[in-house]
Amino acid sequence: MLLTLGAFLLAIALLVAVHEWGHFAMARACGVKVLKFSIGFGPRLVAWTSKRSGTVYQIGLLPLGGFVKMLDEREEPVAADQLPFAFNRKPLRSRAAVVAAGPLANLFLAVILYACVNWMGVSEPQALVAKPEAASVAEKAGFTGGERIVQIGFSGDSLEPVASFEDFRWWLTRAALGSKSLQLQYQTADDAELREVQLSFDQLDLTNADATMFRAIGFVSPYVPAWIGALTQGGAAEAAGLKPDDLVLQVDGMRIADAAQLRASIRSSGAHAVPQPQQWRIERGGAQRTLTVTPRQEQEAAQTIGRVGASIGRAPAMVKVRYGPWAGIQKAGSKTWEVSALTLRMMGQIVIGQASVRNLSGPITIADYAGRSAAMGLEQFMVFLALISISLGVLNLLPLPILDGGHLMYYCWEGVTGNAVSETWLSRLQRVGLALLLVMMSIAIFNDLSRLLS
């Protein structure tokens, strides 16, 4: 709990600081006098004033936002000798640059974070796929589990090497949500010859970018052989003579492709009746033998399942993914661009009803992911920060009143017509923008609570 809270507060404070620093740095570069730079809202925890510039720097009690207060005649009277430094007196291009600098700083931060992860390297599961879900795209394409994905690309484009299973999932995400087809080259566990197949996602209902989407595609998790792990004393596995490190090959003559399939088979054996004895073909010490295993029926929450009293599977085979200095920056820039485009496309699909509003997440989900990623190590926490920074940058660039993108929309109007938006219309649009933002936040928090209670 403390790790989750600490990681969440650190993430929000850092992302807000970078966003506001973007506005602050560009304002200074454009000759605008900055009166106050604040990280956080509410009562001041600490504050100090720059003797050179007169800017007040402060940290507020609530680190869920921040602001940069600039000299502006629309907010308070400005002395005649200070008018050249007022924001409202600056040319249109300078005002637009100051407003756009905040979201762009978040996108730049994402590039830096991704680049650092690429240079440091991160351990990820190898691009070996588990047995696909029944009736999924992958099963229809002939995948049975254990295949190694070697190269991949959108149909019509050149193929690229697949670095890891996470890299493969990212290709699947972009293709599915972008309604594109994928061309894959892969090897089976028994044959090193490259095989090629095309995956099309046109017929899938992909309104939710979650685990449901990957189950429909068929590739949910990386491949893990059906190894027997620790045994429960007095359990069905121990009674049958199973031992740790046994590899399960067949159950009642059915080939077991991986650990996920074996777990599903065991659970389903007790779903409707008392499980019957099963003939398990295993490999132990290089030799094969057959054991009779009888799963036991147990209650889990509101459903009845089968259990054998043993952990199934191990950690997947891992690979260290690391890039050189220039390749790391290139990959970081491409990833930031792709995630930004995907985020924007998803938001557009939500607006027109092609994607579910359940894809919106709020502070509870963000805090949960912050804690999980922090527990997994620095690299994963940096990846999480990059994703949230991109979301913050893209969200703020949307042409909604009250957001930075709304102000840029006003400046576009001023650039085209030569006239600034009137104060009356500014007031009306700000109220509309605030209402829309509150609706979005309410939906996001409702989604958070639904996930938490489900």
One Martini backbone bead per residue (centre of mass of N, CA, C, O) as a GRO file, in nm:
protein
  454
    1MET     BB    1   0.058   0.062  -0.022
    2LEU     BB    2   0.301   0.254   0.011
    3LEU     BB    3   0.415   0.202  -0.271
    4THR     BB    4   0.170   0.298  -0.431
    5LEU     BB    5   0.154   0.584  -0.315
    6GLY     BB    6   0.445   0.673  -0.375
    7ALA     BB    7   0.443   0.619  -0.683
    8PHE     BB    8   0.205   0.803  -0.750
    9LEU     BB    9   0.317   1.073  -0.639
   10LEU     BB   10   0.575   1.073  -0.806
   11ALA     BB   11   0.446   1.063  -1.085
   12ILE     BB   12   0.268   1.316  -1.070
   13ALA     BB   13   0.485   1.521  -0.989
   14LEU     BB   14   0.667   1.482  -1.236
   15LEU     BB   15   0.459   1.536  -1.466
   16VAL     BB   16   0.377   1.817  -1.371
   17ALA     BB   17   0.655   1.949  -1.367
   18VAL     BB   18   0.713   1.913  -1.668
   19HIS     BB   19   0.470   2.060  -1.778
   20GLU     BB   20   0.520   2.337  -1.635
   21TRP     BB   21   0.806   2.374  -1.739
   22GLY     BB   22   0.730   2.416  -2.031
   23HIS     BB   23   0.580   2.679  -1.989
   24PHE     BB   24   0.804   2.831  -1.837
   25ALA     BB   25   1.040   2.816  -2.044
   26MET     BB   26   0.885   2.949  -2.281
   27ALA     BB   27   0.813   3.212  -2.144
   28ARG     BB   28   1.104   3.304  -2.098
   29ALA     BB   29   1.190   3.284  -2.403
   30CYS     BB   30   0.945   3.507  -2.479
   31GLY     BB   31   0.943   3.735  -2.241
   32VAL     BB   32   0.782   3.631  -1.995
   33LYS     BB   33   0.654   3.698  -1.690
   34VAL     BB   34   0.698   3.509  -1.397
   35LEU     BB   35   0.532   3.486  -1.088
   36LYS     BB   36   0.443   3.166  -1.075
   37PHE     BB   37   0.558   2.834  -0.952
   38SER     BB   38   0.353   2.535  -0.928
   39ILE     BB   39   0.345   2.236  -0.723
   40GLY     BB   40   0.048   2.210  -0.656
   41PHE     BB   41  -0.212   2.239  -0.426
   42GLY     BB   42  -0.296   2.443  -0.189
   43PRO     BB   43  -0.121   2.451   0.066
   44ARG     BB   44   0.186   2.559   0.151
   45LEU     BB   45   0.492   2.403   0.216
   46VAL     BB   46   0.680   2.564   0.006
   47ALA     BB   47   0.877   2.880  -0.045
   48TRP     BB   48   1.038   3.086  -0.305
   49THR     BB   49   1.240   3.371  -0.414
   50SER     BB   50   1.369   3.518  -0.681
   51LYS     BB   51   1.603   3.772  -0.706
   52ARG     BB   52   1.623   3.805  -1.020
   53SER     BB   53   1.298   3.757  -1.116
   54GLY     BB   54   1.060   3.718  -0.879
   55THR     BB   55   0.988   3.431  -0.866
   56VAL     BB   56   0.756   3.204  -0.735
   57TYR     BB   57   0.828   2.909  -0.558
   58GLN     BB   58   0.609   2.613  -0.519
   59ILE     BB   59   0.460   2.375  -0.283
   60GLY     BB   60   0.190   2.178  -0.258
   61LEU     BB   61  -0.008   1.952  -0.097
   62LEU     BB   62  -0.141   1.880  -0.384
   63PRO     BB   63   0.007   1.668  -0.647
   64LEU     BB   64  -0.246   1.705  -0.891
   65GLY     BB   65  -0.087   1.969  -0.989
   66GLY     BB   66  -0.054   2.296  -1.157
   67PHE     BB   67   0.117   2.625  -1.213
   68VAL     BB   68   0.151   2.924  -1.430
   69LYS     BB   69   0.206   3.257  -1.348
   70MET     BB   70   0.143   3.537  -1.548
   71LEU     BB   71   0.174   3.825  -1.690
   72ASP     BB   72  -0.164   3.985  -1.699
   73GLU     BB   73  -0.417   4.207  -1.781
   74ARG     BB   74  -0.666   4.005  -1.735
   75GLU     BB   75  -0.594   3.973  -1.410
   76GLU     BB   76  -0.412   4.243  -1.379
   77PRO     BB   77  -0.255   4.511  -1.326
   78VAL     BB   78  -0.002   4.684  -1.530
   79ALA     BB   79   0.274   4.824  -1.554
   80ALA     BB   80   0.414   5.009  -1.798
   81ASP     BB   81   0.714   4.880  -1.773
   82GLN     BB   82   0.570   4.567  -1.798
   83LEU     BB   83   0.416   4.523  -2.071
   84PRO     BB   84   0.636   4.365  -2.249
   85PHE     BB   85   0.591   4.102  -2.028
   86ALA     BB   86   0.312   4.036  -2.120
   87PHE     BB   87   0.128   3.787  -2.247
   88ASN     BB   88  -0.101   3.956  -2.408
   89ARG     BB   89   0.141   4.120  -2.578
   90LYS     BB   90   0.209   3.886  -2.736
   91PRO     BB   91   0.244   3.714  -2.993
   92LEU     BB   92   0.081   3.450  -3.117
   93ARG     BB   93   0.325   3.251  -3.141
   94SER     BB   94   0.409   3.278  -2.840
   95ARG     BB   95   0.148   3.188  -2.703
   96ALA     BB   96   0.134   2.911  -2.840
   97ALA     BB   97   0.408   2.804  -2.740
   98VAL     BB   98   0.346   2.813  -2.436
   99VAL     BB   99   0.101   2.617  -2.444
  100ALA     BB  100   0.245   2.371  -2.601
  101ALA     BB  101   0.492   2.304  -2.408
  102GLY     BB  102   0.367   2.116  -2.200
  103PRO     BB  103   0.285   1.864  -2.369
  104LEU     BB  104   0.565   1.839  -2.512
  105ALA     BB  105   0.722   1.774  -2.253
  106ASN     BB  106   0.585   1.500  -2.207
  107LEU     BB  107   0.680   1.371  -2.474
  108PHE     BB  108   0.982   1.412  -2.421
  109LEU     BB  109   0.994   1.241  -2.166
  110ALA     BB  110   0.918   0.975  -2.302
  111VAL     BB  111   1.168   0.956  -2.478
  112ILE     BB  112   1.372   0.950  -2.247
  113LEU     BB  113   1.263   0.701  -2.099
  114TYR     BB  114   1.280   0.500  -2.332
  115ALA     BB  115   1.582   0.539  -2.386
  116CYS     BB  116   1.683   0.444  -2.108
  117VAL     BB  117   1.565   0.161  -2.130
  118ASN     BB  118   1.715   0.082  -2.391
  119TRP     BB  119   2.003   0.117  -2.265
  120MET     BB  120   1.971  -0.066  -2.009
  121GLY     BB  121   1.760  -0.271  -2.025
  122VAL     BB  122   1.519  -0.550  -2.053
  123SER     BB  123   1.340  -0.810  -1.919
  124GLU     BB  124   1.184  -1.045  -2.142
  125PRO     BB  125   0.989  -1.241  -2.295
  126GLN     BB  126   0.992  -1.452  -2.521
  127ALA     BB  127   0.867  -1.515  -2.859
  128LEU     BB  128   0.662  -1.729  -2.713
  129VAL     BB  129   0.368  -1.910  -2.767
  130ALA     BB  130   0.083  -2.005  -2.660
  131LYS     BB  131  -0.192  -2.157  -2.648
  132PRO     BB  132  -0.463  -2.078  -2.801
  133GLU     BB  133  -0.758  -1.974  -2.810
  134ALA     BB  134  -1.059  -2.065  -2.872
  135ALA     BB  135  -1.160  -1.939  -3.180
  136SER     BB  136  -0.926  -1.783  -3.264
  137VAL     BB  137  -0.716  -1.638  -3.476
  138ALA     BB  138  -0.470  -1.820  -3.409
  139GLU     BB  139  -0.608  -2.097  -3.437
  140LYS     BB  140  -0.704  -2.054  -3.735
  141ALA     BB  141  -0.387  -2.019  -3.824
  142GLY     BB  142  -0.240  -2.287  -3.659
  143PHE     BB  143  -0.183  -2.251  -3.370
  144THR     BB  144  -0.050  -2.459  -3.072
  145GLY     BB  145   0.219  -2.396  -2.936
  146GLY     BB  146   0.567  -2.284  -2.916
  147GLU     BB  147   0.606  -2.063  -3.100
  148ARG     BB  148   0.835  -1.856  -3.287
  149ILE     BB  149   0.867  -1.521  -3.328
  150VAL     BB  150   1.060  -1.350  -3.573
  151GLN     BB  151   0.866  -1.186  -3.775
  152ILE     BB  152   0.714  -0.854  -3.850
  153GLY     BB  153   0.421  -0.697  -4.019
  154PHE     BB  154   0.255  -0.509  -4.212
  155SER     BB  155   0.077  -0.531  -4.474
  156GLY     BB  156   0.321  -0.437  -4.727
  157ASP     BB  157   0.551  -0.449  -4.536
  158SER     BB  158   0.829  -0.484  -4.389
  159LEU     BB  159   1.004  -0.691  -4.194
  160GLU     BB  160   1.060  -0.740  -3.837
  161PRO     BB  161   1.211  -0.802  -3.567
  162VAL     BB  162   1.150  -0.989  -3.268
  163ALA     BB  163   1.241  -0.931  -2.936
  164SER     BB  164   0.956  -1.001  -2.790
  165PHE     BB  165   0.653  -1.049  -2.649
  166GLU     BB  166   0.596  -0.745  -2.605
  167ASP     BB  167   0.649  -0.668  -2.894
  168PHE     BB  168   0.425  -0.846  -3.014
  169ARG     BB  169   0.184  -0.713  -2.857
  170TRP     BB  170   0.221  -0.433  -2.985
  171TRP     BB  171   0.152  -0.521  -3.270
  172LEU     BB  172  -0.129  -0.628  -3.206
  173THR     BB  173  -0.250  -0.365  -3.099
  174ARG     BB  174  -0.214  -0.189  -3.353
  175ALA     BB  175  -0.365  -0.374  -3.549
  176ALA     BB  176  -0.639  -0.403  -3.407
  177LEU     BB  177  -0.703  -0.089  -3.357
  178GLY     BB  178  -0.626  -0.033  -3.682
  179SER     BB  179  -0.729  -0.254  -3.880
  180LYS     BB  180  -0.487  -0.455  -3.935
  181SER     BB  181  -0.258  -0.655  -4.093
  182LEU     BB  182  -0.049  -0.943  -4.030
  183GLN     BB  183   0.288  -1.048  -4.082
  184LEU     BB  184   0.427  -1.376  -4.020
  185GLN     BB  185   0.723  -1.525  -3.877
  186TYR     BB  186   0.784  -1.876  -3.792
  187GLN     BB  187   0.858  -2.130  -3.543
  188THR     BB  188   0.868  -2.440  -3.443
  189ALA     BB  189   0.966  -2.673  -3.209
  190ASP     BB  190   1.035  -2.899  -3.460
  191ASP     BB  191   1.098  -2.646  -3.667
  192ALA     BB  192   1.325  -2.416  -3.829
  193GLU     BB  193   1.138  -2.342  -4.037
  194LEU     BB  194   0.997  -2.092  -4.203
  195ARG     BB  195   0.683  -1.943  -4.145
  196GLU     BB  196   0.378  -1.807  -4.297
  197VAL     BB  197   0.135  -1.554  -4.183
  198GLN     BB  198  -0.196  -1.411  -4.173
  199LEU     BB  199  -0.349  -1.152  -3.974
  200SER     BB  200  -0.696  -1.083  -3.917
  201PHE     BB  201  -0.928  -0.819  -3.751
  202ASP     BB  202  -1.211  -0.746  -3.885
  203GLN     BB  203  -1.418  -0.953  -3.708
  204LEU     BB  204  -1.367  -0.803  -3.452
  205ASP     BB  205  -1.460  -0.705  -3.119
  206LEU     BB  206  -1.278  -0.391  -3.029
  207THR     BB  207  -1.388  -0.198  -2.773
  208ASN     BB  208  -1.159  -0.336  -2.587
  209ALA     BB  209  -0.831  -0.268  -2.442
  210ASP     BB  210  -0.786  -0.585  -2.334
  211ALA     BB  211  -0.793  -0.913  -2.252
  212THR     BB  212  -1.022  -0.969  -2.454
  213MET     BB  213  -0.864  -0.904  -2.708
  214PHE     BB  214  -0.641  -1.128  -2.672
  215ARG     BB  215  -0.841  -1.366  -2.671
  216ALA     BB  216  -0.946  -1.316  -2.960
  217ILE     BB  217  -0.666  -1.349  -3.087
  218GLY     BB  218  -0.493  -1.572  -2.865
  219PHE     BB  219  -0.257  -1.393  -2.732
  220VAL     BB  220  -0.186  -1.381  -2.383
  221SER     BB  221   0.080  -1.560  -2.336
  222PRO     BB  222   0.358  -1.698  -2.276
  223TYR     BB  223   0.554  -1.965  -2.301
  224VAL     BB  224   0.495  -2.258  -2.080
  225PRO     BB  225   0.571  -2.532  -1.963
  226ALA     BB  226   0.428  -2.829  -1.801
  227TRP     BB  227   0.533  -2.789  -1.509
  228ILE     BB  228   0.603  -2.912  -1.198
  229GLY     BB  229   0.586  -2.795  -0.885
  230ALA     BB  230   0.479  -2.737  -0.603
  231LEU     BB  231   0.351  -2.933  -0.340
  232THR     BB  232   0.072  -3.044  -0.173
  233GLN     BB  233   0.006  -3.176   0.112
  234GLY     BB  234  -0.219  -3.433   0.027
  235GLY     BB  235  -0.255  -3.414  -0.262
  236ALA     BB  236  -0.320  -3.535  -0.573
  237ALA     BB  237  -0.030  -3.525  -0.682
  238GLU     BB  238   0.109  -3.678  -0.453
  239ALA     BB  239  -0.073  -3.934  -0.467
  240ALA     BB  240   0.023  -3.994  -0.779
  241GLY     BB  241   0.356  -3.924  -0.789
  242LEU     BB  242   0.429  -3.649  -0.825
  243LYS     BB  243   0.697  -3.419  -0.924
  244PRO     BB  244   0.914  -3.197  -0.933
  245ASP     BB  245   0.984  -3.139  -1.283
  246ASP     BB  246   0.761  -3.244  -1.422
  247LEU     BB  247   0.650  -3.325  -1.757
  248VAL     BB  248   0.360  -3.263  -1.924
  249LEU     BB  249   0.222  -3.422  -2.222
  250GLN     BB  250  -0.047  -3.582  -2.122
  251VAL     BB  251  -0.421  -3.611  -2.117
  252ASP     BB  252  -0.591  -3.859  -2.217
  253GLY     BB  253  -0.417  -3.822  -2.505
  254MET     BB  254  -0.380  -3.517  -2.473
  255ARG     BB  255  -0.207  -3.264  -2.573
  256ILE     BB  256   0.031  -3.064  -2.395
  257ALA     BB  257   0.154  -2.750  -2.461
  258ASP     BB  258   0.101  -2.605  -2.171
  259ALA     BB  259   0.034  -2.464  -1.868
  260ALA     BB  260  -0.234  -2.325  -1.939
  261GLN     BB  261  -0.379  -2.581  -2.040
  262LEU     BB  262  -0.353  -2.749  -1.781
  263ARG     BB  263  -0.503  -2.560  -1.592
  264ALA     BB  264  -0.770  -2.561  -1.752
  265SER     BB  265  -0.817  -2.868  -1.735
  266ILE     BB  266  -0.833  -2.893  -1.427
  267ARG     BB  267  -1.062  -2.692  -1.370
  268SER     BB  268  -1.281  -2.826  -1.568
  269SER     BB  269  -1.304  -3.114  -1.428
  270GLY     BB  270  -1.492  -2.967  -1.175
  271ALA     BB  271  -1.745  -2.800  -1.290
  272HIS     BB  272  -1.990  -3.052  -1.310
  273ALA     BB  273  -1.814  -3.279  -1.162
  274VAL     BB  274  -1.661  -3.536  -1.045
  275PRO     BB  275  -1.359  -3.621  -1.092
  276GLN     BB  276  -1.177  -3.827  -1.293
  277PRO     BB  277  -0.956  -4.034  -1.374
  278GLN     BB  278  -0.623  -3.969  -1.503
  279GLN     BB  279  -0.391  -3.989  -1.778
  280TRP     BB  280  -0.052  -3.914  -1.727
  281ARG     BB  281   0.200  -3.795  -1.935
  282ILE     BB  282   0.543  -3.807  -1.845
  283GLU     BB  283   0.859  -3.637  -1.775
  284ARG     BB  284   1.154  -3.803  -1.615
  285GLY     BB  285   1.477  -3.789  -1.664
  286GLY     BB  286   1.409  -3.868  -1.988
  287ALA     BB  287   1.156  -4.030  -1.898
  288GLN     BB  288   0.858  -4.209  -1.952
  289ARG     BB  289   0.528  -4.188  -1.791
  290THR     BB  290   0.234  -4.319  -1.618
  291LEU     BB  291  -0.028  -4.146  -1.440
  292THR     BB  292  -0.276  -4.136  -1.186
  293VAL     BB  293  -0.507  -3.860  -1.183
  294THR     BB  294  -0.724  -3.702  -0.925
  295PRO     BB  295  -0.905  -3.456  -0.913
  296ARG     BB  296  -1.038  -3.203  -0.701
  297GLN     BB  297  -1.323  -3.074  -0.573
  298GLU     BB  298  -1.374  -2.714  -0.564
  299GLN     BB  299  -1.428  -2.402  -0.413
  300GLU     BB  300  -1.448  -2.082  -0.607
  301ALA     BB  301  -1.633  -1.886  -0.492
  302ALA     BB  302  -1.900  -1.939  -0.735
  303GLN     BB  303  -1.722  -2.192  -0.822
  304THR     BB  304  -1.641  -2.504  -0.971
  305ILE     BB  305  -1.337  -2.694  -0.937
  306GLY     BB  306  -1.021  -2.819  -1.019
  307ARG     BB  307  -0.760  -2.997  -0.827
  308VAL     BB  308  -0.400  -3.109  -0.742
  309GLY     BB  309  -0.181  -2.964  -0.561
  310ALA     BB  310  -0.017  -2.772  -0.782
  311SER     BB  311   0.213  -2.612  -0.947
  312ILE     BB  312   0.211  -2.453  -1.274
  313GLY     BB  313   0.498  -2.384  -1.386
  314ARG     BB  314   0.702  -2.109  -1.492
  315ALA     BB  315   0.907  -1.899  -1.585
  316PRO     BB  316   0.973  -1.751  -1.856
  317ALA     BB  317   1.164  -1.708  -2.108
  318MET     BB  318   1.434  -1.485  -2.133
  319VAL     BB  319   1.524  -1.146  -2.254
  320LYS     BB  320   1.760  -0.903  -2.340
  321VAL     BB  321   1.665  -0.568  -2.409
  322ARG     BB  322   1.897  -0.380  -2.615
  323TYR     BB  323   2.029  -0.055  -2.707
  324GLY     BB  324   2.182   0.173  -2.861
  325PRO     BB  325   2.210   0.503  -2.874
  326TRP     BB  326   2.057   0.555  -3.148
  327ALA     BB  327   1.846   0.324  -3.142
  328GLY     BB  328   1.715   0.412  -2.873
  329ILE     BB  329   1.604   0.683  -2.980
  330GLN     BB  330   1.443   0.581  -3.218
  331LYS     BB  331   1.259   0.392  -3.059
  332ALA     BB  332   1.146   0.612  -2.871
  333GLY     BB  333   1.019   0.792  -3.087
  334SER     BB  334   0.835   0.576  -3.214
  335LYS     BB  335   0.680   0.497  -2.956
  336THR     BB  336   0.563   0.775  -2.892
  337TRP     BB  337   0.409   0.810  -3.157
  338GLU     BB  338   0.238   0.549  -3.147
  339VAL     BB  339   0.100   0.598  -2.872
  340SER     BB  340  -0.026   0.867  -2.947
  341ALA     BB  341  -0.195   0.768  -3.188
  342LEU     BB  342  -0.349   0.548  -3.029
  343THR     BB  343  -0.475   0.735  -2.820
  344LEU     BB  344  -0.625   0.918  -3.021
  345ARG     BB  345  -0.788   0.693  -3.158
  346MET     BB  346  -0.935   0.593  -2.904
  347MET     BB  347  -1.076   0.859  -2.837
  348GLY     BB  348  -1.231   0.876  -3.105
  349GLN     BB  349  -1.385   0.602  -3.070
  350ILE     BB  350  -1.536   0.688  -2.816
  351VAL     BB  351  -1.692   0.931  -2.936
  352ILE     BB  352  -1.825   0.741  -3.185
  353GLY     BB  353  -1.865   0.433  -3.047
  354GLN     BB  354  -1.623   0.211  -3.118
  355ALA     BB  355  -1.557   0.252  -2.813
  356SER     BB  356  -1.532   0.207  -2.486
  357VAL     BB  357  -1.551   0.382  -2.178
  358ARG     BB  358  -1.387   0.155  -2.020
  359ASN     BB  359  -1.097   0.268  -2.117
  360LEU     BB  360  -1.116   0.457  -1.895
  361SER     BB  361  -0.890   0.606  -1.657
  362GLY     BB  362  -0.796   0.664  -1.326
  363PRO     BB  363  -0.634   0.710  -1.025
  364ILE     BB  364  -0.660   0.416  -0.924
  365THR     BB  365  -0.531   0.270  -1.164
  366ILE     BB  366  -0.270   0.431  -1.168
  367ALA     BB  367  -0.180   0.354  -0.883
  368ASP     BB  368  -0.171   0.051  -0.929
  369TYR     BB  369   0.040   0.056  -1.162
  370ALA     BB  370   0.258   0.202  -1.007
  371GLY     BB  371   0.305  -0.018  -0.794
  372ARG     BB  372   0.365  -0.256  -0.981
  373SER     BB  373   0.603  -0.132  -1.141
  374ALA     BB  374   0.783  -0.068  -0.897
  375ALA     BB  375   0.806  -0.373  -0.804
  376MET     BB  376   0.955  -0.456  -1.091
  377GLY     BB  377   1.117  -0.189  -1.133
  378LEU     BB  378   1.265   0.071  -1.290
  379GLU     BB  379   1.197   0.012  -1.586
  380GLN     BB  380   0.885  -0.026  -1.550
  381PHE     BB  381   0.836   0.254  -1.425
  382MET     BB  382   0.933   0.413  -1.674
  383VAL     BB  383   0.723   0.304  -1.869
  384PHE     BB  384   0.482   0.407  -1.713
  385LEU     BB  385   0.558   0.708  -1.724
  386ALA     BB  386   0.552   0.731  -2.031
  387LEU     BB  387   0.252   0.661  -2.074
  388ILE     BB  388   0.134   0.889  -1.893
  389SER     BB  389   0.275   1.125  -2.038
  390ILE     BB  390   0.134   1.082  -2.306
  391SER     BB  391  -0.155   1.108  -2.208
  392LEU     BB  392  -0.122   1.397  -2.101
  393GLY     BB  393  -0.035   1.528  -2.366
  394VAL     BB  394  -0.274   1.446  -2.546
  395LEU     BB  395  -0.506   1.553  -2.373
  396ASN     BB  396  -0.402   1.860  -2.376
  397LEU     BB  397  -0.436   1.875  -2.708
  398LEU     BB  398  -0.718   1.885  -2.697
  399PRO     BB  399  -1.003   2.075  -2.829
  400LEU     BB  400  -1.064   2.173  -2.517
  401PRO     BB  401  -1.188   2.353  -2.304
  402ILE     BB  402  -0.929   2.421  -2.047
  403LEU     BB  403  -0.726   2.321  -2.229
  404ASP     BB  404  -0.457   2.364  -2.423
  405GLY     BB  405  -0.608   2.297  -2.689
  406GLY     BB  406  -0.821   2.519  -2.654
  407HIS     BB  407  -0.626   2.760  -2.677
  408LEU     BB  408  -0.525   2.684  -2.958
  409MET     BB  409  -0.802   2.718  -3.087
  410TYR     BB  410  -0.823   3.021  -3.036
  411TYR     BB  411  -0.564   3.094  -3.200
  412CYS     BB  412  -0.668   2.994  -3.468
  413TRP     BB  413  -0.898   3.193  -3.485
  414GLU     BB  414  -0.720   3.445  -3.470
  415GLY     BB  415  -0.544   3.377  -3.723
  416VAL     BB  416  -0.787   3.375  -3.929
  417THR     BB  417  -0.957   3.649  -3.834
  418GLY     BB  418  -0.791   3.860  -3.628
  419ASN     BB  419  -0.967   3.769  -3.374
  420ALA     BB  420  -1.045   3.739  -3.066
  421VAL     BB  421  -1.198   3.582  -2.835
  422SER     BB  422  -1.446   3.650  -2.653
  423GLU     BB  423  -1.530   3.669  -2.324
  424THR     BB  424  -1.804   3.537  -2.351
  425TRP     BB  425  -1.709   3.279  -2.503
  426LEU     BB  426  -1.495   3.193  -2.305
  427SER     BB  427  -1.688   3.140  -2.069
  428ARG     BB  428  -1.866   2.930  -2.208
  429LEU     BB  429  -1.642   2.727  -2.295
  430GLN     BB  430  -1.530   2.672  -2.012
  431ARG     BB  431  -1.787   2.541  -1.903
  432VAL     BB  432  -1.799   2.313  -2.106
  433GLY     BB  433  -1.517   2.195  -2.049
  434LEU     BB  434  -1.565   2.133  -1.749
  435ALA     BB  435  -1.801   1.939  -1.791
  436LEU     BB  436  -1.650   1.731  -1.967
  437LEU     BB  437  -1.426   1.670  -1.762
  438LEU     BB  438  -1.613   1.568  -1.535
  439VAL     BB  439  -1.731   1.334  -1.696
  440MET     BB  440  -1.466   1.185  -1.752
  441MET     BB  441  -1.386   1.151  -1.453
  442SER     BB  442  -1.637   0.992  -1.365
  443ILE     BB  443  -1.598   0.752  -1.554
  444ALA     BB  444  -1.314   0.673  -1.460
  445ILE     BB  445  -1.387   0.622  -1.160
  446PHE     BB  446  -1.604   0.411  -1.215
  447ASN     BB  447  -1.410   0.212  -1.351
  448ASP     BB  448  -1.225   0.174  -1.112
  449LEU     BB  449  -1.439   0.061  -0.915
  450SER     BB  450  -1.526  -0.177  -1.089
  451ARG     BB  451  -1.246  -0.317  -1.088
  452LEU     BB  452  -1.212  -0.332  -0.777
  453LEU     BB  453  -1.503  -0.497  -0.727
  454SER     BB  454  -1.471  -0.748  -0.940
   0.00000   0.00000   0.00000
